[in-house]
Amino acid sequence: MSLKSAPFWWVICDDCGASAQESSDVSAWMRQDVAVDEALAQDWWIADRHDDDRGKDYCDDCVSKHDIWYCEGCAELKRIVRDDGARWCSECAVSLAREEAKQ
C-alpha cells in the first residue's frame, strides 16, 4: 500500500468558524476553485469573488451581521450601503439617487 498526501481545500467562516462542508458528504476538495464554488452555492460570502477588500469569508448565517444582504435593486448578494426599509448595494444606490434627483 502507498500512502499519499495532497493539499485539500475547504472554506471556513471568518466569523463563527463553521465549515462550508458541514452539510456535505465531502469534507474537503482537491481544487480550491471547487471549494469556493461549493461555498458560493450555499450563499456564502467569499471576499475574493465579491471584490471585497476586507478579505473575510462568511457563512450564510453570519453574512447579515456584516451588512451583506441581497440587494433590492439587482437581487445579488452584496455589501449594503443604503438601508431605507429596502436594502441597496452601492451601484443600485447611486442609480436610485439619480432617479430621485430627476423627480
TIMI-2910 file (N, C-alpha, C, CB; in pm, 1 decimal, decimal comma, always signed):
<rs>
+----------+----------+----------+----------+----------+----------+----------+----------+----------+----------+----------+----------+------+
!      n_x !      n_y !      n_z !     ca_x !     ca_y !     ca_z !      c_x !      c_y !      c_z !     cb_x !     cb_y !     cb_z ! resn !
+----------+----------+----------+----------+----------+----------+----------+----------+----------+----------+----------+----------+------+
!    +83,3 !   -117,6 !     +0,0 !     +0,0 !     +0,0 !     +0,0 !    +88,6 !   +125,0 !     +0,0 !    -95,2 !     -0,8 !   +121,4 !  Met !
!    +47,9 !   +225,8 !    -77,9 !   +114,7 !   +356,4 !    -79,0 !    +26,1 !   +457,5 !     -9,9 !   +147,3 !   +402,3 !   -223,7 !  Ser !
!    +84,0 !   +534,5 !    +74,4 !    +10,6 !   +640,3 !   +141,8 !    +56,7 !   +772,8 !    +83,0 !    +32,3 !   +635,8 !   +296,8 !  Leu !
!    -35,9 !   +851,0 !    +32,2 !     -3,8 !   +977,5 !    -33,3 !    -67,6 !  +1093,2 !    +42,2 !    -50,8 !   +976,5 !   -180,0 !  Lys !
!    -10,8 !  +1209,0 !    +25,8 !    -64,3 !  +1330,5 !    +86,4 !    -82,8 !  +1434,3 !    -23,5 !    +29,7 !  +1384,1 !   +199,3 !  Ser !
!   -183,6 !  +1513,9 !    -11,2 !   -207,8 !  +1620,8 !   -108,5 !   -277,4 !  +1736,2 !    -36,3 !   -294,3 !  +1569,4 !   -229,7 !  Ala !
!   -264,3 !  +1857,0 !    -88,8 !   -338,6 !  +1966,9 !    -27,4 !   -488,3 !  +1951,5 !    -56,3 !   -286,9 !  +2103,7 !    -79,3 !  Pro !
!   -567,7 !  +1980,1 !    +42,5 !   -712,8 !  +1977,6 !    +27,5 !   -767,8 !  +2112,5 !    +68,9 !   -776,6 !  +1863,5 !   +111,6 !  Phe !
!   -884,0 !  +2147,3 !    +15,6 !   -940,0 !  +2281,1 !    +34,3 !  -1081,6 !  +2274,9 !    +88,3 !   -938,2 !  +2358,3 !    -96,8 !  Trp !
!  -1112,8 !  +2366,4 !   +178,9 !  -1248,4 !  +2388,9 !   +226,4 !  -1253,9 !  +2532,3 !   +275,3 !  -1289,2 !  +2286,9 !   +339,6 !  Trp !
!  -1372,3 !  +2587,9 !   +287,5 !  -1389,6 !  +2727,1 !   +328,0 !  -1442,5 !  +2730,5 !   +471,3 !  -1486,3 !  +2802,2 !   +231,2 !  Val !
!  -1381,1 !  +2815,5 !   +552,8 !  -1419,5 !  +2833,9 !   +692,3 !  -1471,7 !  +2976,4 !   +709,7 !  -1299,2 !  +2805,8 !   +788,3 !  Ile !
!  -1582,1 !  +2992,9 !   +781,9 !  -1637,4 !  +3125,3 !   +810,8 !  -1542,6 !  +3200,8 !   +903,5 !  -1779,0 !  +3113,7 !   +874,7 !  Cys !
!  -1506,5 !  +3323,1 !   +865,5 !  -1416,7 !  +3405,0 !   +946,8 !  -1485,8 !  +3463,9 !  +1068,6 !  -1358,5 !  +3516,1 !   +863,2 !  Asp !
!  -1616,0 !  +3443,5 !  +1080,3 !  -1687,7 !  +3495,5 !  +1195,6 !  -1711,9 !  +3385,7 !  +1299,6 !  -1820,7 !  +3557,1 !  +1151,6 !  Asp !
!  -1778,1 !  +3277,5 !  +1260,5 !  -1816,5 !  +3173,9 !  +1357,1 !  -1732,6 !  +3046,5 !  +1348,9 !  -1960,5 !  +3138,6 !  +1337,2 !  Cys !
!  -1651,2 !  +3032,0 !  +1244,5 !  -1565,5 !  +2914,8 !  +1230,8 !  -1631,4 !  +2794,3 !  +1165,2 !  -1516,5 !  +2875,4 !  +1363,6 !  Gly !
!  -1755,7 !  +2810,3 !  +1118,9 !  -1825,1 !  +2699,2 !  +1052,2 !  -1756,1 !  +2664,2 !   +920,8 !  -1973,3 !  +2735,0 !  +1026,5 !  Ala !
!  -1765,8 !  +2539,1 !   +882,8 !  -1710,3 !  +2493,0 !   +755,5 !  -1821,8 !  +2486,3 !   +651,8 !  -1641,3 !  +2354,1 !   +771,3 !  Ser !
!  -1790,8 !  +2526,2 !   +530,0 !  -1889,2 !  +2516,3 !   +421,2 !  -1923,5 !  +2371,8 !   +391,7 !  -1836,6 !  +2584,0 !   +294,5 !  Ala !
!  -1842,9 !  +2280,0 !   +440,8 !  -1862,9 !  +2138,5 !   +413,2 !  -1946,7 !  +2066,8 !   +519,5 !  -1729,8 !  +2071,0 !   +400,7 !  Gln !
!  -1991,2 !  +2137,5 !   +622,2 !  -2063,4 !  +2072,7 !   +732,0 !  -2189,8 !  +1999,7 !   +687,3 !  -2099,7 !  +2175,1 !   +835,4 !  Glu !
!  -2256,8 !  +2051,8 !   +587,5 !  -2381,1 !  +1988,9 !   +541,8 !  -2358,8 !  +1898,8 !   +420,0 !  -2484,3 !  +2096,0 !   +508,4 !  Ser !
!  -2233,1 !  +1867,8 !   +392,7 !  -2198,4 !  +1789,9 !   +274,6 !  -2139,9 !  +1654,6 !   +314,2 !  -2099,4 !  +1866,9 !   +187,0 !  Ser !
!  -2145,8 !  +1560,5 !   +222,8 !  -2079,6 !  +1431,4 !   +243,4 !  -1929,6 !  +1441,4 !   +216,0 !  -2142,5 !  +1324,1 !   +153,2 !  Asp !
!  -1887,9 !  +1554,0 !   +158,3 !  -1748,1 !  +1575,1 !   +123,3 !  -1686,3 !  +1667,7 !   +228,0 !  -1733,8 !  +1635,0 !    -21,1 !  Val !
!  -1572,3 !  +1629,0 !   +285,4 !  -1511,2 !  +1711,6 !   +389,5 !  -1412,7 !  +1813,9 !   +333,6 !  -1440,8 !  +1623,6 !   +489,8 !  Ser !
!  -1358,8 !  +1789,7 !   +215,0 !  -1265,0 !  +1882,7 !   +151,7 !  -1256,3 !  +1850,4 !     +3,1 !  -1124,0 !  +1874,9 !   +218,4 !  Ala !
!  -1202,8 !  +1946,7 !    -72,0 !  -1191,6 !  +1931,9 !   -217,2 !  -1045,9 !  +1933,6 !   -258,3 !  -1269,1 !  +2043,2 !   -290,2 !  Trp !
!  -1016,4 !  +1870,5 !   -368,8 !   -878,6 !  +1868,1 !   -418,1 !   -841,4 !  +1997,4 !   -490,4 !   -858,6 !  +1749,5 !   -511,3 !  Met !
!   -943,1 !  +2074,6 !   -532,7 !   -917,3 !  +2200,3 !   -603,3 !   -979,2 !  +2316,1 !   -526,0 !   -973,4 !  +2195,2 !   -748,1 !  Arg !
!   -904,9 !  +2424,0 !   -513,5 !   -950,0 !  +2541,6 !   -440,0 !  -1075,6 !  +2601,2 !   -502,0 !   -839,6 !  +2646,2 !   -435,0 !  Gln !
!  -1080,6 !  +2610,7 !   -634,5 !  -1195,5 !  +2673,1 !   -700,3 !  -1323,8 !  +2594,3 !   -675,8 !  -1170,0 !  +2685,5 !   -850,3 !  Asp !
!  -1315,3 !  +2463,2 !   -664,0 !  -1434,4 !  +2381,7 !   -635,9 !  -1483,7 !  +2408,9 !   -494,1 !  -1403,7 !  +2230,4 !   -654,4 !  Val !
!  -1391,5 !  +2420,5 !   -398,3 !  -1430,3 !  +2451,2 !   -259,9 !  -1502,4 !  +2585,2 !   -253,2 !  -1306,6 !  +2452,7 !   -167,5 !  Ala !
!  -1451,6 !  +2683,4 !   -324,7 !  -1514,0 !  +2816,1 !   -327,0 !  -1650,0 !  +2810,9 !   -396,0 !  -1422,5 !  +2917,5 !   -398,2 !  Val !
!  -1659,0 !  +2742,7 !   -508,5 !  -1786,4 !  +2731,3 !   -580,3 !  -1892,3 !  +2662,3 !   -494,8 !  -1766,9 !  +2654,2 !   -711,5 !  Asp !
!  -1853,5 !  +2560,4 !   -420,4 !  -1947,9 !  +2491,3 !   -332,5 !  -1997,3 !  +2582,7 !   -220,9 !  -1883,1 !  +2366,6 !   -272,8 !  Glu !
!  -1909,1 !  +2664,4 !   -164,8 !  -1949,3 !  +2759,8 !    -61,3 !  -2043,4 !  +2865,5 !   -119,8 !  -1825,0 !  +2827,2 !     +1,6 !  Ala !
!  -2012,2 !  +2914,5 !   -238,0 !  -2098,8 !  +3013,1 !   -303,8 !  -2237,3 !  +2955,6 !   -331,5 !  -2035,1 !  +3061,1 !   -434,8 !  Leu !
!  -2243,5 !  +2830,0 !   -365,9 !  -2372,4 !  +2765,1 !   -393,5 !  -2459,5 !  +2758,0 !   -267,9 !  -2349,7 !  +2623,7 !   -449,5 !  Ala !
!  -2397,0 !  +2771,4 !   -151,2 !  -2469,8 !  +2770,1 !    -24,3 !  -2492,3 !  +2911,9 !    +28,4 !  -2393,7 !  +2686,8 !    +79,6 !  Gln !
!  -2478,8 !  +3012,7 !    -57,5 !  -2496,7 !  +3153,9 !    -23,0 !  -2393,5 !  +3206,5 !    +75,8 !  -2633,5 !  +3174,6 !    +33,5 !  Asp !
!  -2273,0 !  +3154,1 !    +68,5 !  -2164,5 !  +3209,4 !   +148,4 !  -2111,7 !  +3334,8 !    +80,4 !  -2051,1 !  +3105,4 !   +168,3 !  Trp !
!  -2056,2 !  +3426,3 !   +158,2 !  -1990,2 !  +3546,4 !   +109,4 !  -1841,7 !  +3515,1 !    +99,3 !  -2017,1 !  +3669,8 !   +203,1 !  Trp !
!  -1789,0 !  +3510,9 !    -20,6 !  -1646,8 !  +3484,4 !    -43,8 !  -1584,7 !  +3614,5 !    -93,2 !  -1624,9 !  +3366,4 !   -147,7 !  Ile !
!  -1499,9 !  +3674,1 !    -11,7 !  -1447,2 !  +3808,1 !    -39,1 !  -1384,5 !  +3820,4 !   -177,3 !  -1345,2 !  +3845,2 !    +65,1 !  Ala !
!  -1304,1 !  +3723,2 !   -217,0 !  -1236,7 !  +3730,9 !   -347,5 !  -1335,3 !  +3735,1 !   -462,9 !  -1143,1 !  +3612,8 !   -365,2 !  Asp !
!  -1445,7 !  +3665,5 !   -451,9 !  -1544,8 !  +3660,3 !   -559,6 !  -1635,2 !  +3783,1 !   -561,6 !  -1629,3 !  +3535,4 !   -546,0 !  Arg !
!  -1635,7 !  +3860,9 !   -454,3 !  -1721,3 !  +3978,9 !   -446,5 !  -1640,2 !  +4108,2 !   -447,4 !  -1807,2 !  +3972,9 !   -321,3 !  His !
!  -1511,9 !  +4099,3 !   -482,1 !  -1423,3 !  +4216,7 !   -485,0 !  -1430,9 !  +4295,4 !   -355,0 !  -1459,3 !  +4307,9 !   -602,7 !  Asp !
!  -1430,9 !  +4223,3 !   -243,8 !  -1438,0 !  +4284,9 !   -111,6 !  -1296,9 !  +4296,5 !    -55,8 !  -1529,5 !  +4202,6 !    -15,7 !  Asp !
!  -1251,5 !  +4418,4 !    -34,0 !  -1114,8 !  +4439,5 !    +11,2 !  -1093,3 !  +4402,1 !   +158,0 !  -1076,7 !  +4583,2 !    -10,0 !  Asp !
!  -1199,4 !  +4367,2 !   +229,3 !  -1184,9 !  +4330,0 !   +370,3 !  -1133,3 !  +4187,1 !   +385,9 !  -1318,6 !  +4345,0 !   +442,8 !  Arg !
!  -1144,6 !  +4106,3 !   +281,3 !  -1084,0 !  +3974,2 !   +279,5 !  -1143,4 !  +3870,6 !   +372,4 !   -944,8 !  +3987,3 !   +310,7 !  Gly !
!  -1266,7 !  +3886,6 !   +412,8 !  -1330,0 !  +3791,8 !   +503,9 !  -1434,8 !  +3709,5 !   +430,6 !  -1393,4 !  +3865,0 !   +622,8 !  Lys !
!  -1445,0 !  +3582,6 !   +467,3 !  -1545,8 !  +3492,5 !   +412,6 !  -1646,3 !  +3462,3 !   +522,5 !  -1481,3 !  +3360,9 !   +357,2 !  Asp !
!  -1777,8 !  +3466,0 !   +488,4 !  -1881,8 !  +3446,1 !   +588,6 !  -1982,5 !  +3341,4 !   +543,4 !  -1952,8 !  +3577,5 !   +618,2 !  Tyr !
!  -2027,5 !  +3260,6 !   +639,0 !  -2130,8 !  +3161,2 !   +610,2 !  -2266,1 !  +3229,8 !   +594,1 !  -2137,2 !  +3054,7 !   +722,3 !  Cys !
!  -2363,9 !  +3154,5 !   +549,3 !  -2496,5 !  +3211,5 !   +525,7 !  -2562,3 !  +3258,6 !   +654,8 !  -2585,6 !  +3109,6 !   +457,0 !  Asp !
!  -2520,4 !  +3210,7 !   +770,5 !  -2576,4 !  +3257,8 !   +897,5 !  -2513,3 !  +3389,3 !   +943,6 !  -2557,7 !  +3151,8 !  +1005,0 !  Asp !
!  -2390,9 !  +3417,3 !   +901,4 !  -2317,8 !  +3534,3 !   +950,6 !  -2316,0 !  +3654,3 !   +855,5 !  -2178,0 !  +3495,0 !   +980,0 !  Cys !
!  -2354,7 !  +3636,7 !   +730,7 !  -2343,4 !  +3747,5 !   +634,4 !  -2420,0 !  +3871,5 !   +679,1 !  -2394,1 !  +3703,4 !   +497,9 !  Val !
!  -2537,3 !  +3855,0 !   +736,7 !  -2618,3 !  +3971,7 !   +773,1 !  -2555,0 !  +4053,6 !   +885,4 !  -2757,5 !  +3927,4 !   +814,7 !  Ser !
!  -2469,3 !  +3994,6 !   +965,9 !  -2400,4 !  +4068,9 !  +1071,9 !  -2302,3 !  +4170,0 !  +1014,8 !  -2327,1 !  +3973,0 !  +1164,9 !  Lys !
!  -2269,7 !  +4154,3 !   +887,5 !  -2167,7 !  +4237,6 !   +824,0 !  -2225,7 !  +4321,7 !   +710,6 !  -2054,4 !  +4150,6 !   +771,0 !  His !
!  -2354,7 !  +4354,5 !   +722,2 !  -2424,1 !  +4437,3 !   +621,7 !  -2417,8 !  +4377,6 !   +482,5 !  -2364,8 !  +4576,5 !   +618,9 !  Asp !
!  -2425,9 !  +4245,6 !   +475,2 !  -2428,5 !  +4176,4 !   +346,9 !  -2566,5 !  +4113,6 !   +332,8 !  -2314,1 !  +4068,1 !   +336,4 !  Ile !
!  -2638,7 !  +4157,0 !   +232,3 !  -2775,6 !  +4111,7 !   +209,2 !  -2797,0 !  +4099,4 !    +58,9 !  -2880,0 !  +4209,7 !   +273,2 !  Trp !
!  -2910,6 !  +4048,1 !    +21,7 !  -2948,9 !  +4053,0 !   -119,0 !  -2999,8 !  +4193,8 !   -148,2 !  -3057,8 !  +3944,3 !   -153,0 !  Tyr !
!  -2943,1 !  +4257,9 !   -248,6 !  -2980,4 !  +4393,6 !   -287,8 !  -3120,0 !  +4392,8 !   -348,4 !  -2878,1 !  +4452,4 !   -387,8 !  Cys !
!  -3199,4 !  +4491,7 !   -311,9 !  -3334,8 !  +4505,2 !   -365,9 !  -3333,1 !  +4542,9 !   -513,7 !  -3413,0 !  +4609,7 !   -286,6 !  Glu !
!  -3225,8 !  +4608,3 !   -557,7 !  -3218,4 !  +4653,1 !   -696,3 !  -3173,6 !  +4545,9 !   -794,3 !  -3126,3 !  +4768,5 !   -705,8 !  Gly !
!  -3062,5 !  +4481,2 !   -763,0 !  -3005,1 !  +4384,5 !   -857,7 !  -3023,6 !  +4239,5 !   -813,3 !  -2857,4 !  +4412,5 !   -876,6 !  Cys !
!  -3074,9 !  +4217,9 !   -693,9 !  -3102,4 !  +4084,0 !   -638,3 !  -2976,4 !  +3998,9 !   -621,9 !  -3201,0 !  +4010,5 !   -727,5 !  Ala !
!  -2859,6 !  +4063,9 !   -608,3 !  -2734,8 !  +3991,8 !   -585,9 !  -2691,6 !  +4008,3 !   -441,1 !  -2624,2 !  +4041,6 !   -681,6 !  Glu !
!  -2619,6 !  +3910,0 !   -390,0 !  -2565,8 !  +3915,4 !   -255,1 !  -2449,5 !  +4013,8 !   -254,9 !  -2520,7 !  +3774,0 !   -205,9 !  Leu !
!  -2468,7 !  +4127,3 !   -186,8 !  -2367,9 !  +4233,8 !   -187,3 !  -2365,6 !  +4305,1 !    -52,8 !  -2395,6 !  +4334,8 !   -300,6 !  Lys !
!  -2257,2 !  +4380,2 !    -30,0 !  -2248,7 !  +4463,6 !    +89,4 !  -2346,0 !  +4580,5 !    +70,2 !  -2100,6 !  +4514,6 !   +114,5 !  Arg !
!  -2427,6 !  +4605,6 !   +170,9 !  -2532,7 !  +4706,7 !   +161,3 !  -2482,4 !  +4840,9 !   +214,0 !  -2658,1 !  +4662,0 !   +239,2 !  Ile !
!  -2506,3 !  +4947,1 !   +137,8 !  -2462,1 !  +5080,4 !   +177,0 !  -2578,2 !  +5172,8 !   +211,0 !  -2379,6 !  +5141,4 !    +66,9 !  Val !
!  -2698,3 !  +5136,6 !   +169,5 !  -2815,3 !  +5219,0 !   +198,0 !  -2928,9 !  +5127,9 !   +240,5 !  -2855,9 !  +5304,9 !    +74,6 !  Arg !
!  -2987,4 !  +5158,4 !   +355,5 !  -3098,2 !  +5078,0 !   +406,3 !  -3208,7 !  +5173,8 !   +449,5 !  -3052,8 !  +4985,3 !   +525,3 !  Asp !
!  -3306,9 !  +5191,3 !   +362,0 !  -3419,5 !  +5281,1 !   +389,4 !  -3549,6 !  +5201,4 !   +394,8 !  -3428,6 !  +5392,5 !   +281,6 !  Asp !
!  -3541,3 !  +5085,1 !   +454,3 !  -3654,3 !  +4992,7 !   +452,1 !  -3635,3 !  +4888,2 !   +344,7 !  -3785,2 !  +5067,7 !   +429,9 !  Gly !
!  -3559,3 !  +4924,6 !   +243,1 !  -3515,6 !  +4832,1 !   +139,0 !  -3363,6 !  +4836,6 !   +141,4 !  -3574,3 !  +4870,0 !     -4,5 !  Ala !
!  -3299,3 !  +4731,7 !    +99,8 !  -3152,9 !  +4725,2 !   +106,6 !  -3093,8 !  +4743,9 !    -33,1 !  -3106,3 !  +4589,8 !   +167,7 !  Arg !
!  -2991,4 !  +4831,5 !    -42,9 !  -2934,5 !  +4868,1 !   -171,7 !  -2782,0 !  +4857,2 !   -168,0 !  -2977,3 !  +5010,5 !   -210,6 !  Trp !
!  -2723,1 !  +4797,3 !   -271,7 !  -2577,1 !  +4795,8 !   -286,8 !  -2533,6 !  +4932,8 !   -340,0 !  -2530,3 !  +4679,4 !   -383,6 !  Cys !
!  -2403,4 !  +4957,2 !   -343,8 !  -2355,6 !  +5089,4 !   -384,6 !  -2395,9 !  +5125,0 !   -527,3 !  -2205,2 !  +5096,0 !   -371,5 !  Ser !
!  -2389,4 !  +5029,5 !   -620,4 !  -2424,7 !  +5058,2 !   -759,4 !  -2572,6 !  +5094,5 !   -771,8 !  -2392,3 !  +4937,6 !   -849,0 !  Glu !
!  -2658,3 !  +5018,5 !   -707,2 !  -2802,2 !  +5044,7 !   -715,2 !  -2840,2 !  +5170,3 !   -637,6 !  -2881,2 !  +4924,8 !   -662,3 !  Cys !
!  -2770,0 !  +5198,9 !   -527,7 !  -2797,2 !  +5320,1 !   -450,3 !  -2766,8 !  +5444,6 !   -532,8 !  -2714,7 !  +5320,9 !   -320,5 !  Ala !
!  -2659,3 !  +5440,6 !   -611,5 !  -2624,7 !  +5553,4 !   -699,1 !  -2732,5 !  +5571,0 !   -805,3 !  -2485,9 !  +5531,4 !   -765,7 !  Val !
!  -2776,1 !  +5461,4 !   -866,7 !  -2881,7 !  +5468,8 !   -968,0 !  -3010,7 !  +5522,5 !   -908,5 !  -2906,1 !  +5331,1 !  -1030,1 !  Ser !
!  -3044,5 !  +5476,5 !   -788,7 !  -3165,4 !  +5522,4 !   -721,7 !  -3156,9 !  +5671,5 !   -689,5 !  -3189,0 !  +5441,8 !   -593,7 !  Leu !
!  -3040,5 !  +5717,2 !   -642,9 !  -3022,4 !  +5859,1 !   -612,1 !  -3036,8 !  +5944,7 !   -737,5 !  -2885,1 !  +5882,8 !   -547,8 !  Ala !
!  -2986,8 !  +5896,1 !   -850,1 !  -3001,2 !  +5969,8 !   -977,3 !  -3148,0 !  +5980,6 !  -1016,1 !  -2921,4 !  +5900,2 !  -1090,7 !  Arg !
!  -3221,0 !  +5870,8 !  -1001,9 !  -3363,7 !  +5870,7 !  -1033,4 !  -3439,9 !  +5965,7 !   -941,1 !  -3420,9 !  +5728,7 !  -1022,1 !  Glu !
!  -3406,2 !  +5966,1 !   -812,7 !  -3472,6 !  +6054,9 !   -717,2 !  -3440,9 !  +6200,3 !   -746,1 !  -3431,7 !  +6020,1 !   -574,8 !  Glu !
!  -3318,1 !  +6230,2 !   -792,9 !  -3278,6 !  +6367,0 !   -825,6 !  -3354,2 !  +6419,7 !   -947,2 !  -3128,4 !  +6373,8 !   -850,9 !  Ala !
!  -3391,5 !  +6331,4 !  -1038,6 !  -3466,6 !  +6372,7 !  -1158,1 !  -3609,0 !  +6412,5 !  -1123,4 !  -3468,3 !  +6260,2 !  -1261,5 !  Lys !
!  -3660,3 !  +6360,8 !  -1014,7 !  -3802,0 !  +6387,7 !   -980,1 !  -3820,5 !  +6517,1 !   -908,6 !  -3857,5 !  +6277,7 !   -895,2 !  Gln !
+----------+----------+----------+----------+----------+----------+----------+----------+----------+----------+----------+----------+------+
</rs>
